[in-house]
Amino acid sequence: MGANAAKSAVRAFEVLELFSDGTEPLAVSDIARILDYPASSTSVLLKELCRLGYLMQDPGTRHYSLAARIAMANVRLNRQHEYEQRLAGLADSVNALTGEEVIIAVEHGIEVQYVHLRKATLPFLGCYRPGALRPICRTSMGKMLLAQKHENEIGKLVRRVNASGDASPIPLPELLSEVEAARDLRVATAFEEATPGAAGLATLLPVRDGQPKMVLAICGMAERIRQRKDDLAALLHRAVEAAQAGRMAL
């Protein structure tokens, strides 16, 4: 696949993910602004997605929304991924109870990747979407994933992170101490490490055999998370118990 074709494919998935978040019908200009795409190429992409039956356009407003083809595809996918659907339902339940941003993430090299996200209803500076990559050593999600690794594995990963030179070096002894605390408490924390003013708590979700490890995180303004830390940690533990019992909500 050529570079242009690959870029178009990525953008097509990002457009579909944008609408799958429950977004209302959007104009070309709205989609281009939210995803930071050129308006001209956005218009071409949306017309092609309409032609293929993935989007539809209201002839009156000229706004776009998801079409029936995607809805039916989701039905088929949900039958195959009922467990993941339950985990997403739990994340949505935590979001409704707390008002904070709630994320499910997986490991992606030296980063973590958001695979499900519900935005905060309380004031928050979060600006990320599903698919976003965040530093594994500086986020609560990453630390919880690191807690599942041996010390030598963590050391190798930290050396890779530090060799990238993207930010200040990660002090390994400090990180190992935080990871050990996360193992004991079954909750990892990060305060203003990856994003100034933001903080998060994360725990490990139960997954099916052969599936990548997933974490559930609650993120919000640092001072608010600090004040609510114990209650939020208890809620994360309840979410894990609900997942183990096969429930979709708390």
C-alpha positions as CSV (number, residue, x, y, z in Angstrom):
1,M,0.0,0.0,0.0
2,G,1.4,3.4,-1.0
3,A,1.9,6.2,1.5
4,N,-1.1,8.2,0.3
5,A,-3.4,5.2,0.3
6,A,-2.3,4.3,3.9
7,K,-2.9,7.9,5.0
8,S,-6.4,7.9,3.5
9,A,-7.2,4.6,5.2
10,V,-6.1,6.0,8.6
11,R,-8.2,9.1,8.1
12,A,-11.2,7.0,7.1
13,F,-11.0,5.1,10.4
14,E,-10.5,8.3,12.3
15,V,-13.6,9.8,10.7
16,L,-15.7,6.6,11.6
17,E,-14.3,6.7,15.2
18,L,-15.3,10.3,15.5
19,F,-19.0,9.4,14.7
20,S,-18.9,6.2,16.7
21,D,-18.4,8.4,19.9
22,G,-22.0,9.4,19.6
23,T,-21.3,12.7,17.8
24,E,-24.2,14.5,16.3
25,P,-24.3,15.0,12.5
26,L,-21.4,17.2,11.4
27,A,-20.5,19.6,8.6
28,V,-17.3,19.1,6.5
29,S,-15.8,22.1,8.3
30,D,-16.5,20.6,11.7
31,I,-14.9,17.3,10.9
32,A,-11.8,19.0,9.3
33,R,-11.4,21.2,12.4
34,I,-11.8,18.4,15.0
35,L,-9.5,16.0,13.2
36,D,-7.1,18.8,11.9
37,Y,-7.5,17.8,8.3
38,P,-7.4,20.0,5.2
39,A,-11.0,21.0,4.3
40,S,-10.6,20.0,0.6
41,S,-9.3,16.5,1.2
42,T,-11.9,16.0,4.0
43,S,-14.7,16.8,1.6
44,V,-13.3,14.2,-0.9
45,L,-13.0,11.6,1.8
46,L,-16.5,12.1,3.2
47,K,-18.0,11.8,-0.3
48,E,-16.2,8.6,-0.9
49,L,-17.4,7.2,2.5
50,C,-20.9,8.1,1.5
51,R,-20.5,6.4,-1.9
52,L,-19.4,3.2,-0.1
53,G,-22.4,3.4,2.3
54,Y,-20.5,4.1,5.5
55,L,-21.8,7.7,5.9
56,M,-24.9,9.5,4.8
57,Q,-25.4,13.2,4.1
58,D,-28.6,15.1,4.9
59,P,-29.5,16.9,1.7
60,G,-31.0,19.8,3.6
61,T,-28.2,20.6,6.1
62,R,-25.4,18.9,4.2
63,H,-24.3,17.4,7.5
64,Y,-22.8,13.9,7.7
65,S,-23.7,11.0,10.0
66,L,-23.1,7.2,10.2
67,A,-25.1,5.1,7.8
68,A,-26.9,1.8,8.2
69,R,-23.9,-0.2,6.8
70,I,-21.8,0.7,9.8
71,A,-24.7,0.0,12.3
72,M,-25.1,-3.5,10.8
73,A,-21.3,-4.1,10.9
74,N,-21.3,-3.2,14.6
75,V,-24.0,-5.7,15.3
76,R,-21.9,-8.5,13.7
77,L,-18.7,-7.3,15.5
78,N,-20.5,-7.1,18.9
79,R,-21.6,-10.8,18.6
80,Q,-17.9,-11.7,18.3
81,H,-16.7,-9.3,21.0
82,E,-19.4,-9.4,23.7
83,Y,-16.8,-9.4,26.5
84,E,-15.1,-6.2,25.2
85,Q,-18.5,-4.7,24.8
86,R,-19.2,-5.4,28.5
87,L,-15.9,-3.7,29.5
88,A,-16.8,-0.6,27.4
89,G,-20.2,-0.6,29.2
90,L,-18.5,-0.7,32.6
91,A,-16.2,2.2,31.5
92,D,-19.3,4.2,30.5
93,S,-20.9,3.4,33.9
94,V,-17.8,4.7,35.8
95,N,-17.9,7.9,33.6
96,A,-21.6,8.4,34.5
97,L,-20.9,7.9,38.3
98,T,-17.8,10.1,38.5
99,G,-18.1,12.8,35.8
100,E,-14.4,12.2,35.1
101,E,-12.8,11.1,31.8
102,V,-12.7,7.3,31.7
103,I,-10.4,5.3,29.4
104,I,-9.6,1.7,28.5
105,A,-6.0,1.4,27.2
106,V,-3.6,-1.3,26.1
107,E,0.2,-1.4,25.8
108,H,1.7,-0.2,22.5
109,G,5.5,-0.4,22.5
110,I,6.8,2.3,24.7
111,E,3.4,4.0,24.9
112,V,-0.1,3.1,25.9
113,Q,-3.0,3.4,23.4
114,Y,-6.5,4.5,24.2
115,V,-9.0,1.9,22.8
116,H,-12.1,3.3,24.5
117,L,-12.8,6.8,25.9
118,R,-15.6,8.7,27.5
119,K,-15.0,12.4,28.0
120,A,-15.4,14.1,31.3
121,T,-18.6,16.0,32.1
122,L,-16.7,17.9,34.9
123,P,-14.3,20.6,33.8
124,F,-11.1,18.9,32.3
125,L,-8.4,19.8,29.9
126,G,-8.4,16.3,28.2
127,C,-8.1,16.6,24.4
128,Y,-7.4,13.0,23.3
129,R,-9.5,10.6,21.4
130,P,-9.6,6.7,21.0
131,G,-6.3,5.7,19.2
132,A,-4.3,8.3,21.1
133,L,-0.8,7.3,22.3
134,R,0.5,8.4,25.7
135,P,3.8,7.7,27.5
136,I,3.9,4.3,29.3
137,C,6.2,5.4,32.1
138,R,4.4,8.7,32.9
139,T,0.7,7.7,33.0
140,S,-1.3,5.7,35.6
141,M,-2.3,3.4,32.7
142,G,1.2,2.7,31.7
143,K,2.4,2.1,35.3
144,M,-0.4,-0.4,35.9
145,L,0.7,-2.3,32.7
146,L,4.3,-2.2,33.8
147,A,3.2,-3.7,37.1
148,Q,2.5,-6.9,35.2
149,K,6.2,-7.1,34.0
150,H,9.4,-8.4,35.6
151,E,11.9,-5.8,36.8
152,N,14.4,-6.6,34.0
153,E,11.7,-6.1,31.4
154,I,10.8,-2.7,32.9
155,G,14.5,-1.8,32.9
156,K,14.8,-2.5,29.2
157,L,11.7,-0.5,28.4
158,V,12.9,2.5,30.4
159,R,16.3,2.4,28.6
160,R,14.3,2.5,25.3
161,V,12.2,5.4,26.5
162,N,15.3,7.3,27.8
163,A,17.2,6.7,24.5
164,S,14.4,8.3,22.5
165,G,15.3,11.6,24.1
166,D,11.7,12.9,23.8
167,A,11.5,14.1,27.4
168,S,13.5,14.2,30.6
169,P,15.0,10.8,31.6
170,I,12.8,8.4,33.6
171,P,14.5,7.5,37.0
172,L,14.3,3.7,37.1
173,P,14.4,3.2,40.9
174,E,11.6,5.7,41.4
175,L,9.5,4.1,38.7
176,L,10.1,0.6,40.2
177,S,8.9,1.8,43.6
178,E,5.7,3.2,42.0
179,V,5.1,0.0,40.1
180,E,5.6,-2.1,43.3
181,A,3.0,0.1,45.1
182,A,0.6,-0.4,42.1
183,R,1.0,-4.2,42.5
184,D,0.2,-4.0,46.2
185,L,-2.8,-1.6,45.9
186,R,-4.0,-2.9,42.5
187,V,-4.2,0.8,41.5
188,A,-1.5,2.9,39.8
189,T,-1.4,6.7,40.1
190,A,0.2,9.6,38.1
191,F,-0.1,13.3,39.0
192,E,0.9,15.9,36.4
193,E,3.6,13.7,34.9
194,A,2.3,13.4,31.3
195,T,0.0,16.4,31.2
196,P,0.4,19.5,33.5
197,G,-2.7,19.9,35.6
198,A,-4.0,16.4,35.0
199,A,-3.9,13.2,37.0
200,G,-5.1,9.6,36.7
201,L,-5.8,6.4,38.5
202,A,-5.8,3.0,36.8
203,T,-6.4,-0.6,37.5
204,L,-6.0,-3.9,35.5
205,L,-9.1,-5.3,33.9
206,P,-9.7,-9.1,33.6
207,V,-9.4,-10.2,30.0
208,R,-9.9,-13.4,28.1
209,D,-7.0,-15.9,27.5
210,G,-4.8,-14.8,24.7
211,Q,-6.0,-11.2,24.7
212,P,-3.7,-8.2,25.4
213,K,-3.8,-6.8,28.9
214,M,-6.2,-3.9,29.4
215,V,-6.4,-1.2,32.0
216,L,-9.3,1.0,33.1
217,A,-8.4,4.6,34.1
218,I,-10.1,7.6,35.6
219,C,-8.5,10.9,34.6
220,G,-9.3,14.5,35.6
221,M,-7.9,17.7,37.0
222,A,-5.1,16.9,39.4
223,E,-6.4,18.6,42.5
224,R,-9.9,17.1,42.1
225,I,-8.4,13.6,41.6
226,R,-6.2,14.0,44.6
227,Q,-9.2,14.9,46.8
228,R,-11.3,12.0,45.4
229,K,-8.4,9.5,45.2
230,D,-9.6,6.9,47.8
231,D,-13.2,6.9,46.5
232,L,-12.1,6.6,42.9
233,A,-9.7,3.8,43.7
234,A,-12.6,1.9,45.5
235,L,-14.7,2.5,42.4
236,L,-12.1,1.0,40.1
237,H,-11.9,-2.1,42.4
238,R,-15.7,-2.4,42.1
239,A,-15.5,-2.1,38.3
240,V,-13.0,-5.1,38.3
241,E,-15.4,-7.1,40.4
242,A,-18.3,-6.3,38.1
243,A,-16.2,-7.3,35.1
244,Q,-15.4,-10.6,36.7
245,A,-19.1,-11.2,37.4
246,G,-20.0,-10.4,33.8
247,R,-21.9,-7.2,34.5
248,M,-21.9,-4.2,32.2
249,A,-22.6,-1.5,34.8
250,L,-21.9,-0.8,38.5
